[in-house]
Amino acid sequence: MSRLRLLRRSSSSTTLIPLLRLLRRCSTSTSTSPPSRSWSPRDAFVAAIERVRARTLSPEDAHHLFDDLLGQATPVPVRTLNGFFAVLARATSSAARIRDGPALAVALFNRVCQEEAGPRVATPTVHTYGILMDCCCRARRPDLGLALFGRFLGTGLRTNEIVATTFLKCLCCAKRTEEVVKVLLHRMPELGCVPNAISYSIVLKSLCENSMSQQALDLLQMVGKEGGCLRDVVAYNTIIHGFFKECGIDKACHLFHEMMRQGVVPTVVTYNTVIDVLCKAGEMDKAELVFQRMARNGAQPNKVTCNGSKFSSLTDGYCSVGKMDKTFKLLDAMVSAGIEPDAVTYSALLDGYFKNGRIDDGLTLFREMPCKGVKPTTVTYGIILDGLYRAGRTAAAKKMFDQMIKSGITVTVSIYTTPSFPVYKAYFNFFVFPI
C-alpha cells in the first residue's frame, strides 16, 4: 500500500492508471493490501457531492476521485455512487467549474464499467442507468442517454418500467417521434415492460409538440379499444391543447365533449385551455357555456380562468366585445370563489372601458385600485394614458402621466411607443430627461 501512496504523490493523472494496472498484474490475489482506513470511498463521494452542489468541484477533481477509487480495494456503496452521478449529471454551464456535467458523468461511469475496475469498485444497477439516462435527458443531452441505454442492454440487467420510460423520454427529446411510437407499442413488450399511463403520456406529448395531434388521437383511441389504461384526463388535456395549437378548434372541442361522454371528468386545466382558445377566437357564447358547465361540475375557477394572467381568457374576451356587464358578473364570481382581482384583472377591465368609450367609468375603477390593495402597473397606466388621449382629454392625460412618474412607475418602451405618445413626447422629455 505504501508503494501506491508513493505513486499517487509522484505520478501525474496520465501515468497513474497504467502504473496501477502494472502493479495489479504483478501482484497475486493473496497479496492484495487491505483497504486504507484513512480513505473512505463513501465519505469521499459524499464530500464530492457537496462540492458539486457548491460549484467548487472541477472535472480534474472528479477524475482524481475516481483515480483514488480505482486504486484501492474498498467498493463505494452503489447508492452513494448513484447520488454522485445524479448531482453531477445535473451540473450545467451555470456551474462555476463544470461546463458539461452529463458528459463528465458518463465519462466517469465508463471508467467504473471498465473490465479492470470490476465489482470491487462498484456494481452499477438498473437504478444507476435510470438515474444517468434521466439526468442526460433533463440536461438536453438525449444522445448520451441513448448511448447509456445501449450499454445497459449489453449488461444483461433486466429492464424495468423506469428505465424503459426514461428511454422513451430520451427518444422524444431527440425528436425521434416516429421511432418512439414503435418502441412504445412493440419494443417495450419485447423487453418485458408493459406500457403504463406515464409511458403513453410521454409519447402523446411528444406527438402533439411536433404538430402530430391527429396521430396522438389515433393512438389514444387505439389503446382505448384494446382496453388500455390511457383514458385519463392528462392524455385528453395533452391532445386538446395540441389541436388548439394547430388551430384545430373544432377537433379540440369535439374531443372535449367526447372525453366527458367517456366518463373522464375535465379538470380546471382542461376548462382553462378550452375557454382561453374560444375567447381568442371570438367565440364568447361558446366560452360562456363552457364556463357555466365548469361551475355546474364543481371545478373551481382560478386566476387563469378569470383574468388570463398567462392567457387571454374570459375577462379579456368579454371586454374585447364590449360586454362589460358580463365582465363584472365574472368579477363577482371571482370574489365569491375567493380569487381577488389583481393588476392584470383591473388592466383588462380598464382596457375594455376605454375601448368602448366609457372613460369616466374607467377612471372610477382606476381610483378603486388602491382601496383594494392593488398597485397599478406600467401596463395599467399605458392603457389609461392612451385612452385619455384618444378621447381628446389631453390635460387629464398629462396629469395622469405626472402621477405615474411621482408614484415611481418605470416608463418602459410600451409607454414610449403607444400610438398617442407623440402628443406628450415633449412633456415627457422635459420632466424625465431635462436638458
C-alpha positions as a Markdown table, in Angstrom:
| # | Residue | x | y | z |
|---|---|---|---|---|
| 1 | Met | 0.0 | 0.0 | 0.0 |
| 2 | Ser | 3.0 | 2.3 | 0.7 |
| 3 | Arg | 4.1 | 1.8 | -2.9 |
| 4 | Leu | 0.6 | 3.0 | -4.1 |
| 5 | Arg | 0.8 | 6.1 | -1.9 |
| 6 | Leu | 4.2 | 6.9 | -3.3 |
| 7 | Leu | 2.9 | 6.6 | -6.8 |
| 8 | Arg | 0.0 | 8.9 | -6.1 |
| 9 | Arg | 2.4 | 11.6 | -4.9 |
| 10 | Ser | 4.9 | 11.3 | -7.7 |
| 11 | Ser | 2.8 | 10.4 | -10.8 |
| 12 | Ser | 0.6 | 12.6 | -13.0 |
| 13 | Ser | -3.0 | 11.7 | -13.7 |
| 14 | Thr | -2.0 | 10.5 | -17.2 |
| 15 | Thr | 0.5 | 7.9 | -15.9 |
| 16 | Leu | -1.2 | 6.8 | -12.7 |
| 17 | Ile | -3.6 | 4.3 | -14.1 |
| 18 | Pro | -1.2 | 2.4 | -16.3 |
| 19 | Leu | 1.2 | 2.0 | -13.4 |
| 20 | Leu | -1.6 | 0.8 | -11.2 |
| 21 | Arg | -2.6 | -1.7 | -13.8 |
| 22 | Leu | 1.1 | -2.9 | -14.0 |
| 23 | Leu | 1.2 | -3.4 | -10.2 |
| 24 | Arg | -2.1 | -5.4 | -10.3 |
| 25 | Arg | -0.7 | -7.7 | -13.0 |
| 26 | Cys | 2.5 | -8.2 | -10.9 |
| 27 | Ser | 0.6 | -9.0 | -7.7 |
| 28 | Thr | -1.2 | -12.2 | -6.8 |
| 29 | Ser | -4.7 | -12.3 | -5.4 |
| 30 | Thr | -3.4 | -13.2 | -2.0 |
| 31 | Ser | -1.1 | -10.2 | -1.8 |
| 32 | Thr | -3.8 | -7.5 | -2.2 |
| 33 | Ser | -3.4 | -5.0 | 0.6 |
| 34 | Pro | -6.3 | -4.3 | 2.8 |
| 35 | Pro | -8.2 | -1.0 | 2.2 |
| 36 | Ser | -6.8 | 2.1 | 3.8 |
| 37 | Arg | -8.6 | 3.2 | 6.9 |
| 38 | Ser | -7.5 | 6.8 | 6.1 |
| 39 | Trp | -9.6 | 7.0 | 2.9 |
| 40 | Ser | -13.3 | 6.1 | 2.9 |
| 41 | Pro | -14.9 | 5.9 | -0.6 |
| 42 | Arg | -18.3 | 6.7 | 0.9 |
| 43 | Asp | -17.0 | 9.8 | 2.8 |
| 44 | Ala | -15.0 | 10.9 | -0.2 |
| 45 | Phe | -18.1 | 10.7 | -2.5 |
| 46 | Val | -20.4 | 12.4 | 0.0 |
| 47 | Ala | -17.9 | 15.3 | 0.2 |
| 48 | Ala | -17.7 | 15.4 | -3.6 |
| 49 | Ile | -21.5 | 15.6 | -3.9 |
| 50 | Glu | -21.4 | 18.7 | -1.6 |
| 51 | Arg | -18.7 | 20.2 | -3.7 |
| 52 | Val | -20.7 | 19.8 | -6.9 |
| 53 | Arg | -23.6 | 21.5 | -5.2 |
| 54 | Ala | -21.3 | 24.3 | -4.1 |
| 55 | Arg | -19.9 | 24.5 | -7.6 |
| 56 | Thr | -16.3 | 24.0 | -6.5 |
| 57 | Leu | -15.6 | 20.6 | -7.9 |
| 58 | Ser | -13.7 | 20.6 | -11.2 |
| 59 | Pro | -13.6 | 17.9 | -13.8 |
| 60 | Glu | -10.0 | 17.2 | -12.8 |
| 61 | Asp | -11.1 | 16.8 | -9.2 |
| 62 | Ala | -13.7 | 14.3 | -10.2 |
| 63 | His | -11.2 | 12.3 | -12.2 |
| 64 | His | -8.8 | 12.3 | -9.3 |
| 65 | Leu | -11.6 | 11.0 | -7.1 |
| 66 | Phe | -12.0 | 8.1 | -9.4 |
| 67 | Asp | -8.2 | 7.6 | -9.6 |
| 68 | Asp | -8.3 | 7.0 | -5.8 |
| 69 | Leu | -11.4 | 4.8 | -6.1 |
| 70 | Leu | -9.7 | 2.6 | -8.8 |
| 71 | Gly | -6.5 | 2.5 | -6.9 |
| 72 | Gln | -7.8 | 0.7 | -3.8 |
| 73 | Ala | -10.0 | -2.3 | -3.0 |
| 74 | Thr | -12.9 | -0.9 | -1.0 |
| 75 | Pro | -16.1 | -0.5 | -3.1 |
| 76 | Val | -18.2 | 2.6 | -2.9 |
| 77 | Pro | -21.8 | 2.0 | -1.9 |
| 78 | Val | -23.9 | 1.9 | -5.0 |
| 79 | Arg | -26.4 | 4.3 | -3.5 |
| 80 | Thr | -23.7 | 6.9 | -2.8 |
| 81 | Leu | -22.3 | 6.4 | -6.3 |
| 82 | Asn | -25.8 | 6.9 | -7.8 |
| 83 | Gly | -26.2 | 10.1 | -5.8 |
| 84 | Phe | -22.9 | 11.4 | -7.1 |
| 85 | Phe | -23.8 | 10.7 | -10.7 |
| 86 | Ala | -27.3 | 12.3 | -10.3 |
| 87 | Val | -25.9 | 15.5 | -8.9 |
| 88 | Leu | -23.0 | 15.6 | -11.4 |
| 89 | Ala | -25.3 | 15.0 | -14.4 |
| 90 | Arg | -27.5 | 17.9 | -13.4 |
| 91 | Ala | -24.5 | 20.3 | -13.4 |
| 92 | Thr | -24.6 | 22.6 | -16.4 |
| 93 | Ser | -22.7 | 25.5 | -17.8 |
| 94 | Ser | -24.1 | 27.7 | -15.0 |
| 95 | Ala | -21.8 | 25.8 | -12.6 |
| 96 | Ala | -18.6 | 27.6 | -11.9 |
| 97 | Arg | -16.2 | 24.8 | -12.8 |
| 98 | Ile | -18.1 | 22.1 | -14.6 |
| 99 | Arg | -19.2 | 23.0 | -18.1 |
| 100 | Asp | -20.8 | 19.7 | -19.2 |
| 101 | Gly | -21.9 | 17.7 | -16.2 |
| 102 | Pro | -23.8 | 15.0 | -18.2 |
| 103 | Ala | -20.8 | 14.3 | -20.4 |
| 104 | Leu | -18.4 | 14.2 | -17.4 |
| 105 | Ala | -20.8 | 11.8 | -15.5 |
| 106 | Val | -20.9 | 9.4 | -18.5 |
| 107 | Ala | -17.1 | 9.5 | -18.8 |
| 108 | Leu | -16.6 | 8.7 | -15.2 |
| 109 | Phe | -19.3 | 6.0 | -15.4 |
| 110 | Asn | -17.4 | 4.4 | -18.3 |
| 111 | Arg | -14.4 | 4.2 | -16.0 |
| 112 | Val | -16.4 | 2.3 | -13.4 |
| 113 | Cys | -17.6 | -0.1 | -16.1 |
| 114 | Gln | -14.2 | -1.0 | -17.4 |
| 115 | Glu | -13.3 | -4.6 | -17.0 |
| 116 | Glu | -10.3 | -3.9 | -14.8 |
| 117 | Ala | -12.4 | -1.9 | -12.3 |
| 118 | Gly | -14.6 | -4.9 | -11.7 |
| 119 | Pro | -17.2 | -5.3 | -8.9 |
| 120 | Arg | -14.7 | -4.3 | -6.2 |
| 121 | Val | -15.2 | -0.6 | -7.3 |
| 122 | Ala | -18.9 | -0.7 | -7.7 |
| 123 | Thr | -21.6 | -2.7 | -9.5 |
| 124 | Pro | -23.9 | -0.4 | -11.4 |
| 125 | Thr | -27.6 | -1.4 | -11.0 |
| 126 | Val | -30.6 | -0.7 | -13.1 |
| 127 | His | -31.2 | 2.4 | -10.9 |
| 128 | Thr | -27.7 | 3.7 | -11.8 |
| 129 | Tyr | -28.6 | 3.6 | -15.5 |
| 130 | Gly | -32.0 | 5.1 | -14.9 |
| 131 | Ile | -30.6 | 8.0 | -13.0 |
| 132 | Leu | -28.0 | 8.8 | -15.6 |
| 133 | Met | -30.4 | 8.5 | -18.5 |
| 134 | Asp | -32.9 | 10.7 | -16.8 |
| 135 | Cys | -30.3 | 13.4 | -16.0 |
| 136 | Cys | -29.0 | 13.4 | -19.5 |
| 137 | Cys | -32.5 | 13.9 | -20.8 |
| 138 | Arg | -33.1 | 16.7 | -18.4 |
| 139 | Ala | -29.9 | 18.3 | -19.4 |
| 140 | Arg | -31.0 | 18.2 | -23.1 |
| 141 | Arg | -28.3 | 15.6 | -23.9 |
| 142 | Pro | -30.5 | 12.7 | -25.2 |
| 143 | Asp | -27.6 | 11.4 | -27.3 |
| 144 | Leu | -25.8 | 10.5 | -24.0 |
| 145 | Gly | -29.0 | 8.9 | -22.6 |
| 146 | Leu | -29.5 | 6.7 | -25.7 |
| 147 | Ala | -25.8 | 5.6 | -25.6 |
| 148 | Leu | -26.3 | 4.7 | -21.9 |
| 149 | Phe | -29.4 | 2.6 | -22.8 |
| 150 | Gly | -27.3 | 0.7 | -25.4 |
| 151 | Arg | -24.7 | -0.1 | -22.8 |
| 152 | Phe | -27.4 | -1.1 | -20.4 |
| 153 | Leu | -28.8 | -3.7 | -22.8 |
| 154 | Gly | -25.4 | -5.2 | -23.1 |
| 155 | Thr | -25.1 | -5.8 | -19.3 |
| 156 | Gly | -27.8 | -8.4 | -19.1 |
| 157 | Leu | -29.7 | -6.5 | -16.4 |
| 158 | Arg | -33.4 | -6.8 | -16.6 |
| 159 | Thr | -35.2 | -3.7 | -17.9 |
| 160 | Asn | -37.8 | -2.2 | -15.7 |
| 161 | Glu | -40.6 | 0.3 | -16.4 |
| 162 | Ile | -38.5 | 3.3 | -15.1 |
| 163 | Val | -35.6 | 2.7 | -17.5 |
| 164 | Ala | -37.9 | 1.9 | -20.4 |
| 165 | Thr | -39.9 | 5.1 | -19.8 |
| 166 | Thr | -36.7 | 7.1 | -19.5 |
| 167 | Phe | -35.6 | 5.6 | -22.8 |
| 168 | Leu | -38.9 | 7.0 | -24.3 |
| 169 | Lys | -38.1 | 10.4 | -22.9 |
| 170 | Cys | -34.7 | 10.4 | -24.5 |
| 171 | Leu | -36.1 | 9.5 | -27.9 |
| 172 | Cys | -38.7 | 12.2 | -27.6 |
| 173 | Cys | -36.1 | 14.8 | -26.5 |
| 174 | Ala | -34.0 | 13.7 | -29.6 |
| 175 | Lys | -37.1 | 14.4 | -31.8 |
| 176 | Arg | -37.3 | 10.8 | -32.9 |
| 177 | Thr | -41.1 | 10.8 | -32.6 |
| 178 | Glu | -42.0 | 8.1 | -35.1 |
| 179 | Glu | -39.5 | 5.8 | -33.6 |
| 180 | Val | -40.8 | 6.3 | -30.1 |
| 181 | Val | -44.2 | 5.1 | -31.1 |
| 182 | Lys | -42.7 | 1.8 | -32.4 |
| 183 | Val | -40.7 | 1.4 | -29.1 |
| 184 | Leu | -43.9 | 2.1 | -27.1 |
| 185 | Leu | -46.0 | -0.4 | -28.9 |
| 186 | His | -43.5 | -3.2 | -29.8 |
| 187 | Arg | -40.1 | -2.8 | -28.2 |
| 188 | Met | -41.3 | -2.3 | -24.6 |
| 189 | Pro | -43.3 | -5.5 | -24.5 |
| 190 | Glu | -40.4 | -7.4 | -26.0 |
| 191 | Leu | -38.3 | -6.1 | -23.1 |
| 192 | Gly | -40.9 | -7.4 | -20.6 |
| 193 | Cys | -42.3 | -4.0 | -19.8 |
| 194 | Val | -46.0 | -3.2 | -20.0 |
| 195 | Pro | -46.5 | 0.5 | -21.1 |
| 196 | Asn | -48.4 | 2.4 | -18.4 |
| 197 | Ala | -50.2 | 5.8 | -18.3 |
| 198 | Ile | -46.9 | 7.6 | -17.9 |
| 199 | Ser | -45.3 | 6.0 | -20.9 |
| 200 | Tyr | -48.3 | 6.9 | -23.1 |
| 201 | Ser | -48.4 | 10.4 | -21.8 |
| 202 | Ile | -44.8 | 11.0 | -22.7 |
| 203 | Val | -45.4 | 9.8 | -26.3 |
| 204 | Leu | -48.6 | 11.7 | -26.6 |
| 205 | Lys | -47.0 | 14.9 | -25.5 |
| 206 | Ser | -44.1 | 14.4 | -28.0 |
| 207 | Leu | -46.6 | 13.8 | -30.8 |
| 208 | Cys | -48.5 | 17.0 | -30.0 |
| 209 | Glu | -45.4 | 19.1 | -29.6 |
| 210 | Asn | -44.4 | 18.0 | -33.1 |
| 211 | Ser | -47.7 | 19.0 | -34.6 |
| 212 | Met | -48.9 | 15.4 | -34.9 |
| 213 | Ser | -52.0 | 15.7 | -32.7 |
| 214 | Gln | -54.1 | 13.6 | -35.0 |
| 215 | Gln | -51.6 | 10.7 | -34.6 |
| 216 | Ala | -51.8 | 11.2 | -30.9 |
| 217 | Leu | -55.6 | 10.9 | -31.0 |
| 218 | Asp | -55.3 | 7.8 | -33.1 |
| 219 | Leu | -53.0 | 6.3 | -30.5 |
| 220 | Leu | -55.4 | 7.3 | -27.7 |
| 221 | Gln | -58.4 | 5.7 | -29.5 |
| 222 | Met | -56.5 | 2.5 | -30.4 |
| 223 | Val | -55.3 | 1.9 | -26.8 |
| 224 | Gly | -58.9 | 2.6 | -25.6 |
| 225 | Lys | -60.3 | 0.0 | -27.9 |
| 226 | Glu | -57.8 | -2.5 | -26.6 |
| 227 | Gly | -58.8 | -1.9 | -23.0 |
| 228 | Gly | -55.6 | 0.1 | -22.1 |
| 229 | Cys | -55.2 | 2.4 | -19.2 |
| 230 | Leu | -54.8 | 5.6 | -21.3 |
| 231 | Arg | -58.3 | 7.1 | -20.9 |
| 232 | Asp | -57.3 | 9.7 | -18.3 |
| 233 | Val | -57.7 | 13.4 | -18.1 |
| 234 | Val | -54.0 | 14.1 | -18.6 |
| 235 | Ala | -54.0 | 12.3 | -22.0 |
| 236 | Tyr | -57.1 | 14.2 | -23.2 |
| 237 | Asn | -55.7 | 17.6 | -22.0 |
| 238 | Thr | -52.5 | 17.0 | -23.9 |
| 239 | Ile | -54.3 | 16.3 | -27.2 |
| 240 | Ile | -56.9 | 19.0 | -26.8 |
| 241 | His | -54.1 | 21.5 | -26.2 |
| 242 | Gly | -52.2 | 20.1 | -29.2 |
| 243 | Phe | -55.3 | 20.6 | -31.5 |
| 244 | Phe | -55.7 | 24.1 | -30.3 |
| 245 | Lys | -52.1 | 24.9 | -31.0 |
| 246 | Glu | -52.6 | 23.6 | -34.5 |
| 247 | Cys | -55.7 | 25.7 | -35.0 |
| 248 | Gly | -57.9 | 22.6 | -34.9 |
| 249 | Ile | -60.6 | 24.3 | -32.7 |
| 250 | Asp | -63.5 | 22.1 | -33.9 |
| 251 | Lys | -61.5 | 18.9 | -33.3 |
| 252 | Ala | -60.4 | 20.1 | -29.9 |
| 253 | Cys | -64.0 | 20.9 | -28.9 |
| 254 | His | -65.3 | 17.6 | -30.2 |
| 255 | Leu | -62.7 | 15.8 | -28.2 |
| 256 | Phe | -63.6 | 17.9 | -25.1 |
| 257 | His | -67.2 | 16.7 | -25.4 |
| 258 | Glu | -66.1 | 13.1 | -26.2 |
| 259 | Met | -64.0 | 12.8 | -23.1 |
| 260 | Met | -67.0 | 13.7 | -20.9 |
| 261 | Arg | -69.1 | 11.1 | -22.8 |
| 262 | Gln | -66.4 | 8.6 | -21.9 |
| 263 | Gly | -66.8 | 9.4 | -18.2 |
| 264 | Val | -63.5 | 11.4 | -18.0 |
| 265 | Val | -64.0 | 14.4 | -15.7 |
| 266 | Pro | -62.3 | 17.6 | -17.0 |
| 267 | Thr | -60.0 | 19.4 | -14.6 |
| 268 | Val | -59.5 | 23.2 | -14.2 |
| 269 | Val | -56.6 | 22.9 | -16.7 |
| 270 | Thr | -59.0 | 21.4 | -19.3 |
| 271 | Tyr | -61.6 | 24.1 | -18.8 |
| 272 | Asn | -58.9 | 26.9 | -18.9 |
| 273 | Thr | -57.5 | 25.6 | -22.1 |
| 274 | Val | -60.9 | 25.4 | -23.9 |
| 275 | Ile | -62.1 | 28.8 | -22.6 |
| 276 | Asp | -58.9 | 30.5 | -23.5 |
| 277 | Val | -58.9 | 29.4 | -27.1 |
| 278 | Leu | -62.6 | 30.1 | -27.6 |
| 279 | Cys | -62.1 | 33.6 | -26.2 |
| 280 | Lys | -59.2 | 34.2 | -28.5 |
| 281 | Ala | -61.3 | 33.0 | -31.5 |
| 282 | Gly | -64.1 | 35.4 | -30.5 |
| 283 | Glu | -66.4 | 32.5 | -29.6 |
| 284 | Met | -67.6 | 34.2 | -26.4 |
| 285 | Asp | -71.0 | 32.4 | -26.4 |
| 286 | Lys | -69.3 | 29.0 | -26.5 |
| 287 | Ala | -66.8 | 30.1 | -23.9 |
| 288 | Glu | -69.6 | 31.2 | -21.6 |
| 289 | Leu | -71.3 | 27.8 | -22.0 |
| 290 | Val | -68.1 | 26.0 | -21.1 |
| 291 | Phe | -67.6 | 28.3 | -18.1 |
| 292 | Gln | -71.2 | 27.6 | -16.9 |
| 293 | Arg | -70.6 | 23.8 | -17.3 |
| 294 | Met | -67.4 | 24.3 | -15.3 |
| 295 | Ala | -69.4 | 25.8 | -12.4 |
| 296 | Arg | -72.1 | 23.1 | -12.6 |
| 297 | Asn | -69.4 | 20.3 | -12.4 |
| 298 | Gly | -67.8 | 21.8 | -9.4 |
| 299 | Ala | -64.5 | 22.8 | -11.0 |
| 300 | Gln | -63.2 | 25.8 | -9.1 |
| 301 | Pro | -62.2 | 28.7 | -11.4 |
| 302 | Asn | -58.7 | 30.2 | -10.8 |
| 303 | Lys | -56.9 | 33.3 | -12.0 |
| 304 | Val | -56.0 | 31.8 | -15.3 |
| 305 | Thr | -59.7 | 31.2 | -16.0 |
| 306 | Cys | -60.9 | 34.7 | -14.9 |
| 307 | Asn | -58.2 | 37.2 | -15.8 |
| 308 | Gly | -55.7 | 35.5 | -18.0 |
| 309 | Ser | -52.6 | 36.3 | -16.1 |
| 310 | Lys | -51.0 | 33.9 | -18.5 |
| 311 | Phe | -53.7 | 33.6 | -21.2 |
| 312 | Ser | -56.2 | 36.0 | -22.7 |
| 313 | Ser | -59.2 | 34.5 | -21.1 |
| 314 | Leu | -62.8 | 35.4 | -20.1 |
| 315 | Thr | -62.2 | 38.9 | -18.8 |
| 316 | Asp | -60.3 | 39.9 | -21.9 |
| 317 | Gly | -62.8 | 38.2 | -24.1 |
| 318 | Tyr | -65.8 | 40.0 | -22.7 |
| 319 | Cys | -64.0 | 43.3 | -22.7 |
| 320 | Ser | -62.9 | 42.9 | -26.3 |
| 321 | Val | -66.6 | 42.6 | -27.5 |
| 322 | Gly | -67.9 | 45.3 | -25.2 |
| 323 | Lys | -69.8 | 43.0 | -22.8 |
| 324 | Met | -68.7 | 44.9 | -19.7 |
| 325 | Asp | -71.8 | 43.9 | -17.6 |
| 326 | Lys | -70.9 | 40.2 | -18.1 |
| 327 | Thr | -67.3 | 41.1 | -17.2 |
| 328 | Phe | -68.4 | 42.4 | -13.8 |
| 329 | Lys | -70.6 | 39.4 | -13.2 |
| 330 | Leu | -67.5 | 37.3 | -13.8 |
| 331 | Leu | -65.6 | 39.6 | -11.4 |
| 332 | Asp | -68.3 | 39.0 | -8.7 |
| 333 | Ala | -67.9 | 35.2 | -9.3 |
| 334 | Met | -64.2 | 35.5 | -8.8 |
| 335 | Val | -64.6 | 37.2 | -5.5 |
| 336 | Ser | -67.2 | 34.7 | -4.4 |
| 337 | Ala | -64.7 | 31.9 | -5.3 |
| 338 | Gly | -62.0 | 33.6 | -3.1 |
| 339 | Ile | -60.0 | 34.9 | -6.0 |
| 340 | Glu | -59.1 | 38.6 | -5.5 |
| 341 | Pro | -58.7 | 40.6 | -8.7 |
| 342 | Asp | -55.1 | 41.7 | -9.4 |
| 343 | Ala | -53.5 | 44.4 | -11.6 |
| 344 | Val | -53.9 | 42.1 | -14.6 |
| 345 | Thr | -57.7 | 41.9 | -14.0 |
| 346 | Tyr | -58.0 | 45.7 | -13.5 |
| 347 | Ser | -55.9 | 46.4 | -16.6 |
| 348 | Ala | -58.2 | 44.2 | -18.7 |
| 349 | Leu | -61.3 | 45.9 | -17.3 |
| 350 | Leu | -59.8 | 49.4 | -17.9 |
| 351 | Asp | -58.9 | 48.5 | -21.4 |
| 352 | Gly | -62.5 | 47.4 | -22.0 |
| 353 | Tyr | -63.9 | 50.6 | -20.6 |
| 354 | Phe | -61.6 | 52.9 | -22.6 |
| 355 | Lys | -62.0 | 51.0 | -25.9 |
| 356 | Asn | -65.8 | 51.2 | -25.5 |
| 357 | Gly | -65.7 | 55.0 | -24.8 |
| 358 | Arg | -66.6 | 54.7 | -21.1 |
| 359 | Ile | -63.8 | 56.9 | -19.9 |
| 360 | Asp | -65.4 | 58.1 | -16.6 |
| 361 | Asp | -66.3 | 54.6 | -15.6 |
| 362 | Gly | -62.7 | 53.5 | -16.3 |
| 363 | Leu | -61.3 | 56.4 | -14.2 |
| 364 | Thr | -63.6 | 55.5 | -11.3 |
| 365 | Leu | -62.5 | 51.9 | -11.5 |
| 366 | Phe | -58.8 | 53.1 | -11.5 |
| 367 | Arg | -59.4 | 55.1 | -8.3 |
| 368 | Glu | -60.7 | 52.0 | -6.6 |
| 369 | Met | -57.5 | 50.0 | -7.1 |
| 370 | Pro | -55.6 | 51.5 | -4.1 |
| 371 | Cys | -58.6 | 50.8 | -1.9 |
| 372 | Lys | -58.5 | 47.2 | -2.9 |
| 373 | Gly | -54.7 | 47.0 | -2.2 |
| 374 | Val | -53.8 | 46.7 | -5.9 |
| 375 | Lys | -51.0 | 48.8 | -7.3 |
| 376 | Pro | -51.2 | 50.0 | -10.9 |
| 377 | Thr | -48.5 | 48.8 | -13.2 |
| 378 | Thr | -46.9 | 50.3 | -16.3 |
| 379 | Val | -49.4 | 48.4 | -18.4 |
| 380 | Thr | -52.3 | 50.0 | -16.4 |
| 381 | Tyr | -51.0 | 53.5 | -16.8 |
| 382 | Gly | -50.3 | 52.8 | -20.5 |
| 383 | Ile | -54.0 | 51.8 | -21.1 |
| 384 | Ile | -55.3 | 54.9 | -19.3 |
| 385 | Leu | -52.9 | 57.4 | -21.0 |
| 386 | Asp | -53.7 | 56.0 | -24.4 |
| 387 | Gly | -57.4 | 56.1 | -23.7 |
| 388 | Leu | -57.4 | 59.6 | -22.4 |
| 389 | Tyr | -55.5 | 61.0 | -25.4 |
| 390 | Arg | -57.7 | 59.2 | -27.9 |
| 391 | Ala | -60.7 | 60.7 | -26.2 |
| 392 | Gly | -59.2 | 64.2 | -26.5 |
| 393 | Arg | -58.7 | 64.6 | -22.8 |
| 394 | Thr | -55.1 | 65.8 | -23.1 |
| 395 | Ala | -54.9 | 67.7 | -19.8 |
| 396 | Ala | -56.2 | 64.7 | -17.8 |
| 397 | Ala | -53.6 | 62.5 | -19.6 |
| 398 | Lys | -50.7 | 64.8 | -18.7 |
| 399 | Lys | -51.9 | 64.9 | -15.1 |
| 400 | Met | -52.1 | 61.1 | -15.1 |
| 401 | Phe | -48.6 | 60.9 | -16.6 |
| 402 | Asp | -47.3 | 63.1 | -13.8 |
| 403 | Gln | -48.9 | 60.9 | -11.2 |
| 404 | Met | -47.3 | 57.9 | -12.8 |
| 405 | Ile | -43.8 | 59.4 | -12.6 |
| 406 | Lys | -44.3 | 60.5 | -8.9 |
| 407 | Ser | -45.5 | 57.1 | -7.9 |
| 408 | Gly | -42.2 | 55.6 | -9.1 |
| 409 | Ile | -43.6 | 53.6 | -12.1 |
| 410 | Thr | -40.8 | 53.0 | -14.6 |
| 411 | Val | -41.5 | 54.4 | -18.0 |
| 412 | Thr | -41.0 | 51.5 | -20.4 |
| 413 | Val | -40.8 | 51.1 | -24.1 |
| 414 | Ser | -44.5 | 50.1 | -24.1 |
| 415 | Ile | -45.4 | 53.6 | -22.8 |
| 416 | Tyr | -43.0 | 55.3 | -25.2 |
| 417 | Thr | -44.3 | 53.6 | -28.2 |
| 418 | Thr | -48.1 | 54.0 | -27.6 |
| 419 | Pro | -49.9 | 55.5 | -30.7 |
| 420 | Ser | -50.8 | 58.7 | -28.9 |
| 421 | Phe | -47.4 | 59.2 | -27.2 |
| 422 | Pro | -46.1 | 61.9 | -29.7 |
| 423 | Val | -48.8 | 64.2 | -28.3 |
| 424 | Tyr | -47.0 | 64.5 | -25.0 |
| 425 | Lys | -43.5 | 63.5 | -26.0 |
| 426 | Ala | -42.1 | 67.0 | -25.3 |
| 427 | Tyr | -43.7 | 66.9 | -21.9 |
| 428 | Phe | -42.1 | 63.5 | -21.2 |
| 429 | Asn | -38.6 | 64.8 | -22.3 |
| 430 | Phe | -39.0 | 68.0 | -20.2 |
| 431 | Phe | -39.8 | 66.2 | -16.9 |
| 432 | Val | -38.0 | 62.9 | -17.3 |
| 433 | Phe | -34.9 | 63.9 | -19.4 |
| 434 | Pro | -34.4 | 67.6 | -18.6 |
| 435 | Ile | -31.6 | 69.3 | -20.5 |
